[in-house]
Amino acid sequence: MSDAALAPSAVVAPGALRQLPPACQRAVFISDLHLSESLPRTTGAFLRLLAQPQGDALFILGDLFEAWVGDDMLDQPYEAGVAAAIAALARQQPVHVMRGNRDFLLGARFFRETGCVELPDPVAFHGFGQTVLLSHGDALCLDDKAYQQFRAQVRQPAWQSALLARPFAERMAIAQQMRGASRAQAREPETYADIDPAMAQGWLAEAGSQLLVHGHTHRPGSDAFVGWQRHVLCDWELDHGDADRGELMLWDAQGWHRRPLPA
């Protein structure tokens, strides 16, 4: 895993604009699935999406997994099964994966074994006559000061190396503690900080884009600002509560569309 891929980015590097594959007629965007063995219905919905592709390219913008404590998680039955299903789709079409705040330790083995395309955060893509800036979104949530301090710490290579050197069981125990805090917050989406508009607009200006697509905040919707727009991807939650959550964001020649998960 490269340090550059993990470092918070406020600048899209010159020449870094990527293109949708020429044959792509529809791209599918998802984020914040928070997959774990304790979420069978959410996992099932993701596996159905992989088996029933809704487009020609899949973009996962962070937090695919609830926790990822190192690529040796691929030796566990649940994670190995999910990775195998992803790899099966990646042999048919491009599958792009961006790290989120829960799975920032996704490493080289994961990308090698799944065949996924590793995405930096942020990254700009051009397609259908439009340039869009993609991000998980957590680096833009400046009002969440405690999280930003945590993020700055855990994105340091020395901190990651020290964590990955610990025994697997110890790393899993740390992840369990972090999951408890995450679940408590997830039950109250209104407690999530939103992105900072000025910082987002600065990113967009440097990327030459007027559209931002991100996840993280668990506040799905679309907003228009002066000079730019954004689409917030929906988090997935099919295992708790009365109202299931989860949807796809599609991008094609007609624009951007929200669609329900495949049944």
Order of alpha helices (4+ residues) and beta strands (2+ residues): alpha-beta-beta-alpha-beta-alpha-beta-alpha-beta-beta-beta-alpha-alpha-alpha-alpha-beta-beta-beta-beta-beta
